[in-house]
């Protein structure tokens, strides 16, 4: 072979490699990263920044309007966190980042105990002190206590002109600033200019430290979606409503965010985040798991999952406060229908989708079925 011929063959090989179609699984990973995972991180970081700013404004000049503004900022940040929390892999797994944002479930009311203990001991409140302390008092659960608790977070507590009120606000500011720091780290962890975990997730291969095959990354994504939906079904809805014990006894204090009475919107946020990841985004160019199922000839299954997501959304109780509703018989049917719709979706995803995708589900300690 002449040198010229050899060069021609090499060029032809390179062109063929460049024009080779991207595997559908890799296309899905790229799409869900760009159109779902990165935007979810950005939304939470923005909401965390707004919370920090509104808390600072409230503490600088406490009044009813500033207090309400800070509460609303907390609701937005918590909602965006629930959507993002569906992404339970990658940077969020490093050093308990999820726990640093939200301590739940809190079965022993540790948030109140640790916050009031810290406020009472007179120790200087600094960012370093908070960072070194328990995750119980570092994130949005702690901020909820300080903004919504009928005693520890009531507006009159902050309007009192005394050192205790100022100290409580100092802690609230430190917590909101710490939450922004976590949100920023998570965003940077996925960003190209940061740790660029997106490159790891979207480029499976022999040299990839986590995903040797596209199916490995796809399984991680699917596990994350399914686990989030099972937490919503079992821990956030069923346990509080009494669907998980033989006596059917409701447990209102088991609901998420009971102090803010914001539990049902947060369940909806989790489901919305799961649906966004499943769909690969919400733009016209999105390519999600349903699309992948259709390429494998499972159109009917893809349609079923899509219908079940829609059914869950349609069954979402409107205007209810879960903390109150679990003990009101007139709302039992609504909550039961919601639980049934969510159960059907989870069962289909768990039992029917993985074999078609060619993936094996990992161990899931949130599986309550």
VEXDREN-2710 file (C-alpha; in Angstrom, 1 decimal):
% VEXDREN-2710
k/r/px/py/pz
1/UNK/0.0/0.0/0.0
2/UNK/1.4/3.4/-0.9
3/UNK/1.6/6.2/1.5
4/UNK/-1.1/8.1/-0.4
5/UNK/-3.4/5.1/-0.3
6/UNK/-2.9/4.6/3.4
7/UNK/-3.8/8.2/4.1
8/UNK/-6.9/7.9/2.0
9/UNK/-8.0/4.8/3.9
10/UNK/-7.4/6.6/7.3
11/UNK/-9.4/9.6/6.2
12/UNK/-12.2/7.3/5.0
13/UNK/-12.2/5.5/8.4
14/UNK/-12.3/8.7/10.3
15/UNK/-15.2/10.0/8.2
16/UNK/-17.1/6.8/8.7
17/UNK/-16.6/7.1/12.5
18/UNK/-17.7/10.7/12.5
19/UNK/-20.9/9.8/10.5
20/UNK/-21.8/6.8/12.6
21/UNK/-25.1/7.3/14.2
22/UNK/-25.2/8.0/17.9
23/UNK/-26.8/5.0/19.8
24/UNK/-30.3/5.8/20.9
25/UNK/-29.4/5.3/24.5
26/UNK/-26.6/7.8/24.3
27/UNK/-28.9/10.3/22.5
28/UNK/-31.3/9.9/25.5
29/UNK/-28.5/10.5/28.0
30/UNK/-27.4/13.6/26.2
31/UNK/-31.0/15.0/25.8
32/UNK/-32.0/14.4/29.4
33/UNK/-28.8/16.0/30.6
34/UNK/-29.2/19.2/28.5
35/UNK/-33.0/19.5/28.7
36/UNK/-33.8/18.2/32.2
37/UNK/-30.9/17.7/34.6
38/UNK/-28.9/20.9/34.0
39/UNK/-32.1/23.1/34.0
40/UNK/-33.3/21.5/37.2
41/UNK/-30.0/22.3/38.9
42/UNK/-30.1/25.9/37.5
43/UNK/-33.7/26.3/38.8
44/UNK/-32.8/25.2/42.3
45/UNK/-29.7/27.4/42.4
46/UNK/-31.8/30.4/41.4
47/UNK/-34.5/29.6/44.0
48/UNK/-31.8/29.1/46.7
49/UNK/-30.3/32.5/45.8
50/UNK/-33.7/34.2/46.0
51/UNK/-34.3/32.5/49.4
52/UNK/-31.0/33.8/50.7
53/UNK/-31.8/37.3/49.5
54/UNK/-35.3/37.4/50.8
55/UNK/-34.2/36.1/54.2
56/UNK/-31.6/38.8/54.4
57/UNK/-34.1/41.4/53.5
58/UNK/-36.5/40.1/56.2
59/UNK/-33.8/40.0/58.9
60/UNK/-32.7/43.5/58.0
61/UNK/-36.2/44.9/58.4
62/UNK/-38.6/42.4/59.9
63/UNK/-42.3/43.0/59.1
64/UNK/-45.3/41.0/57.8
65/UNK/-44.6/41.6/54.1
66/UNK/-40.9/40.6/54.3
67/UNK/-41.9/37.6/56.4
68/UNK/-44.4/36.4/53.8
69/UNK/-41.9/37.0/51.0
70/UNK/-39.3/34.9/52.8
71/UNK/-41.9/32.1/53.3
72/UNK/-42.8/32.2/49.6
73/UNK/-39.2/32.0/48.6
74/UNK/-38.8/29.0/50.9
75/UNK/-41.8/27.3/49.1
76/UNK/-40.2/27.9/45.7
77/UNK/-36.8/26.6/46.8
78/UNK/-38.4/23.5/48.4
79/UNK/-40.5/22.8/45.3
80/UNK/-37.5/23.1/43.0
81/UNK/-35.5/20.9/45.3
82/UNK/-38.1/18.2/45.1
83/UNK/-37.9/18.3/41.3
84/UNK/-34.1/18.1/41.4
85/UNK/-34.0/15.5/44.1
86/UNK/-35.2/12.9/41.5
87/UNK/-31.6/13.1/40.2
88/UNK/-30.1/11.0/43.0
89/UNK/-26.8/10.2/41.3
90/UNK/-23.7/12.2/40.5
91/UNK/-22.5/15.1/42.6
92/UNK/-25.4/14.9/45.0
93/UNK/-24.0/11.6/46.4
94/UNK/-20.8/13.3/47.5
95/UNK/-20.6/14.0/51.3
96/UNK/-24.4/13.7/52.0
97/UNK/-25.4/16.7/49.9
98/UNK/-29.1/15.7/49.8
99/UNK/-29.2/15.5/53.6
100/UNK/-27.5/18.9/53.8
101/UNK/-30.4/20.4/51.8
102/UNK/-33.3/18.5/53.5
103/UNK/-33.4/16.4/56.7
104/UNK/-36.4/14.2/56.3
105/UNK/-38.0/12.0/57.5
106/UNK/-37.5/13.5/61.0
107/UNK/-39.3/11.0/63.1
108/UNK/-38.0/12.4/66.4
109/UNK/-38.4/16.1/65.8
110/UNK/-34.7/16.5/65.8
111/UNK/-34.9/19.7/63.8
112/UNK/-36.6/21.5/66.6
113/UNK/-34.4/20.0/69.3
114/UNK/-31.1/20.8/67.7
115/UNK/-32.1/24.3/66.5
116/UNK/-33.4/25.4/69.9
117/UNK/-30.4/23.8/71.7
118/UNK/-28.0/25.7/69.4
119/UNK/-29.9/29.0/69.9
120/UNK/-29.9/28.5/73.7
121/UNK/-26.2/27.7/74.2
122/UNK/-24.9/31.1/73.4
123/UNK/-22.2/29.8/71.1
124/UNK/-21.1/32.1/68.3
125/UNK/-23.0/31.5/65.1
126/UNK/-20.7/31.3/62.1
127/UNK/-20.8/29.7/58.7
128/UNK/-17.9/27.4/59.8
129/UNK/-19.9/26.4/62.9
130/UNK/-22.9/25.5/60.9
131/UNK/-20.9/23.6/58.3
132/UNK/-19.3/21.5/61.0
133/UNK/-22.6/20.8/62.7
134/UNK/-25.2/18.2/62.0
135/UNK/-27.0/18.1/58.7
136/UNK/-30.2/18.3/60.7
137/UNK/-29.9/22.1/61.0
138/UNK/-28.2/22.9/57.7
139/UNK/-30.9/23.0/55.1
140/UNK/-34.5/23.7/54.0
141/UNK/-36.0/21.6/56.8
142/UNK/-34.3/23.8/59.4
143/UNK/-35.3/26.9/57.4
144/UNK/-38.9/25.7/57.4
145/UNK/-38.8/25.4/61.2
146/UNK/-37.5/29.0/61.5
147/UNK/-40.1/30.4/59.1
148/UNK/-43.2/28.3/59.7
149/UNK/-43.2/26.7/63.2
150/UNK/-46.1/28.1/65.3
151/UNK/-43.6/28.8/68.1
152/UNK/-40.1/28.7/66.8
153/UNK/-40.8/30.5/63.5
154/UNK/-43.8/32.8/64.2
155/UNK/-43.5/36.4/63.1
156/UNK/-43.8/37.8/66.7
157/UNK/-40.7/35.9/67.6
158/UNK/-38.7/38.0/65.1
159/UNK/-40.4/41.3/65.9
160/UNK/-39.3/41.2/69.5
161/UNK/-36.5/43.7/70.2
162/UNK/-34.1/41.5/72.0
163/UNK/-30.9/39.5/71.4
164/UNK/-32.8/36.2/71.1
165/UNK/-34.8/37.4/68.1
166/UNK/-31.6/38.7/66.4
167/UNK/-29.8/35.4/67.1
168/UNK/-32.7/33.4/65.5
169/UNK/-32.5/35.6/62.4
170/UNK/-28.7/35.2/62.3
171/UNK/-29.2/31.4/62.2
172/UNK/-31.9/31.6/59.5
173/UNK/-29.5/33.7/57.4
174/UNK/-26.7/31.3/57.9
175/UNK/-28.9/28.3/56.9
176/UNK/-30.2/30.0/53.8
177/UNK/-26.7/31.0/52.7
178/UNK/-25.5/27.4/53.4
179/UNK/-28.3/26.1/51.2
180/UNK/-27.2/28.4/48.4
181/UNK/-23.7/27.0/48.8
182/UNK/-24.9/23.4/48.4
183/UNK/-27.0/24.4/45.4
184/UNK/-24.0/26.1/43.8
185/UNK/-21.8/23.1/44.4
186/UNK/-24.3/20.7/42.8
187/UNK/-24.7/22.9/39.8
188/UNK/-20.9/23.2/39.4
189/UNK/-20.6/19.5/39.7
190/UNK/-22.5/19.0/36.5
191/UNK/-21.2/22.0/34.6
192/UNK/-18.6/21.8/31.9
193/UNK/-16.6/24.5/33.6
194/UNK/-16.8/22.7/36.9
195/UNK/-16.4/19.0/37.7
196/UNK/-18.3/18.2/34.4
197/UNK/-20.1/15.1/35.7
198/UNK/-22.3/15.6/32.6
199/UNK/-19.4/14.3/30.5
200/UNK/-19.2/11.2/32.6
201/UNK/-22.9/10.5/32.4
202/UNK/-23.3/11.2/28.7
203/UNK/-20.2/9.3/27.4
204/UNK/-20.2/5.7/28.6
205/UNK/-17.3/3.6/27.5
206/UNK/-14.4/1.4/28.5
207/UNK/-12.5/4.4/29.9
208/UNK/-15.5/5.9/31.8
209/UNK/-15.0/5.6/35.6
210/UNK/-18.7/4.8/36.2
211/UNK/-20.5/3.7/33.1
212/UNK/-18.8/1.1/30.9
213/UNK/-21.9/0.8/28.7
214/UNK/-24.8/3.1/27.8
215/UNK/-27.1/0.6/29.5
216/UNK/-25.3/1.3/32.8
217/UNK/-26.0/5.0/32.7
218/UNK/-29.6/4.3/31.5
219/UNK/-30.2/2.0/34.4
220/UNK/-28.9/4.6/36.9
221/UNK/-31.2/7.2/35.4
222/UNK/-34.2/4.8/35.5
223/UNK/-33.4/3.7/39.1
224/UNK/-33.3/7.3/40.1
225/UNK/-36.7/8.1/38.6
226/UNK/-38.3/5.0/40.1
227/UNK/-36.9/5.5/43.5
228/UNK/-38.2/9.0/43.6
229/UNK/-41.7/7.9/42.7
230/UNK/-41.6/5.2/45.3
231/UNK/-40.6/7.6/48.0
232/UNK/-43.5/9.9/46.9
233/UNK/-46.0/6.9/47.0
234/UNK/-44.8/5.1/50.1
235/UNK/-43.2/7.7/52.4
236/UNK/-44.8/11.0/51.5
237/UNK/-48.4/9.8/50.8
238/UNK/-49.1/6.3/52.1
239/UNK/-47.5/6.5/55.5
240/UNK/-49.1/9.7/56.4
241/UNK/-52.5/8.6/55.1
242/UNK/-52.5/5.3/56.9
243/UNK/-52.3/3.2/53.8
244/UNK/-49.2/1.3/55.0
245/UNK/-50.5/0.0/58.3
246/UNK/-53.1/-2.6/58.9
247/UNK/-55.2/-0.4/61.1
248/UNK/-55.3/2.4/58.6
249/UNK/-54.2/5.0/61.2
250/UNK/-53.3/8.3/59.7
251/UNK/-50.0/9.9/60.8
252/UNK/-50.2/13.7/60.0
253/UNK/-46.8/14.4/61.5
254/UNK/-45.2/11.9/59.1
255/UNK/-46.0/14.1/56.2
256/UNK/-43.2/16.0/54.5
257/UNK/-43.1/19.8/55.3
258/UNK/-46.0/19.6/57.8
259/UNK/-45.1/22.9/59.4
260/UNK/-45.5/24.8/56.2
261/UNK/-48.6/22.8/55.2
262/UNK/-46.9/22.4/51.8
263/UNK/-46.8/18.6/51.5
264/UNK/-49.1/17.8/48.6
265/UNK/-47.4/20.4/46.3
266/UNK/-44.1/18.8/47.1
267/UNK/-45.4/15.3/46.1
268/UNK/-46.5/16.8/42.9
269/UNK/-43.1/18.4/42.4
270/UNK/-41.4/15.0/42.8
271/UNK/-43.7/13.5/40.2
272/UNK/-43.2/16.4/37.9
273/UNK/-39.4/16.0/38.2
274/UNK/-39.7/12.3/37.5
275/UNK/-41.8/12.9/34.5
276/UNK/-39.4/15.5/33.1
277/UNK/-36.5/13.0/33.4
278/UNK/-38.6/10.2/31.9
279/UNK/-39.5/12.4/28.9
280/UNK/-35.9/13.6/28.5
281/UNK/-37.0/17.2/28.8
282/UNK/-40.0/19.2/27.5
283/UNK/-38.7/20.7/24.3
284/UNK/-39.7/19.5/20.9
285/UNK/-36.3/17.9/20.5
286/UNK/-36.5/15.9/23.7
287/UNK/-35.8/12.2/23.5
288/UNK/-36.8/10.2/26.6
289/UNK/-37.5/6.7/27.8
290/UNK/-40.9/6.6/26.2
291/UNK/-39.3/7.4/22.8
292/UNK/-36.7/4.7/23.4
293/UNK/-39.4/2.2/24.2
294/UNK/-41.0/3.1/20.8
295/UNK/-37.8/2.5/18.9
296/UNK/-37.8/-1.0/20.5
297/UNK/-41.3/-1.7/19.3
298/UNK/-43.0/-1.2/22.7
299/UNK/-45.3/1.6/21.5
300/UNK/-48.3/0.3/23.5
301/UNK/-46.2/0.2/26.7
302/UNK/-44.9/3.8/26.1
303/UNK/-48.5/4.9/25.6
304/UNK/-49.5/3.2/28.9
305/UNK/-46.8/5.0/30.9
306/UNK/-47.7/8.3/29.3
307/UNK/-51.3/7.8/30.2
308/UNK/-50.5/6.8/33.7
309/UNK/-48.4/9.9/34.3
310/UNK/-51.3/11.9/33.1
311/UNK/-53.7/10.0/35.4
312/UNK/-51.5/10.7/38.4
313/UNK/-51.5/14.4/37.5
314/UNK/-55.3/14.3/37.1
315/UNK/-55.8/12.6/40.4
316/UNK/-53.7/15.1/42.4
317/UNK/-56.0/16.5/45.1
318/UNK/-56.6/20.2/44.5
319/UNK/-56.3/22.6/47.4
320/UNK/-56.0/20.0/50.1
321/UNK/-53.6/20.4/53.1
322/UNK/-52.4/16.8/53.6
323/UNK/-51.6/17.4/57.3
324/UNK/-55.3/18.0/57.8
325/UNK/-56.8/15.8/55.1
326/UNK/-55.4/12.5/56.3
327/UNK/-57.8/12.7/59.3
328/UNK/-60.9/13.9/57.4
329/UNK/-63.1/11.1/56.1
330/UNK/-64.5/13.3/53.4
331/UNK/-61.0/13.4/51.7
332/UNK/-60.2/9.7/52.0
333/UNK/-61.5/8.9/48.5
334/UNK/-59.4/11.6/46.9
335/UNK/-56.2/10.4/48.7
336/UNK/-57.0/6.8/47.9
337/UNK/-57.5/7.6/44.2
338/UNK/-54.2/9.5/44.1
339/UNK/-52.4/6.6/45.8
340/UNK/-53.9/4.1/43.4
341/UNK/-52.9/6.1/40.3
342/UNK/-49.4/6.5/41.6
343/UNK/-49.2/2.8/42.5
344/UNK/-50.2/1.8/39.0
345/UNK/-47.6/4.0/37.4
346/UNK/-44.8/2.6/39.7
347/UNK/-45.8/-1.0/39.1
348/UNK/-45.7/-0.5/35.3
349/UNK/-42.4/1.2/35.4
350/UNK/-40.9/-1.3/37.7
351/UNK/-42.2/-4.5/36.2
352/UNK/-42.7/-3.9/32.5
353/UNK/-40.2/-1.2/31.3
354/UNK/-36.8/-2.6/32.4
355/UNK/-37.0/-5.8/30.4
356/UNK/-37.7/-3.8/27.2
357/UNK/-34.8/-1.4/27.9
358/UNK/-32.5/-4.3/28.6
359/UNK/-31.5/-3.0/32.1
360/UNK/-31.5/-4.6/35.5
361/UNK/-32.8/-2.5/38.4
362/UNK/-30.5/-1.9/41.3
363/UNK/-31.3/-2.5/44.9
364/UNK/-33.9/0.0/46.1
365/UNK/-34.5/0.4/49.8
366/UNK/-37.5/2.7/49.0
367/UNK/-39.4/-0.2/47.5
368/UNK/-42.3/-0.7/49.8
369/UNK/-44.4/-3.0/47.6
END
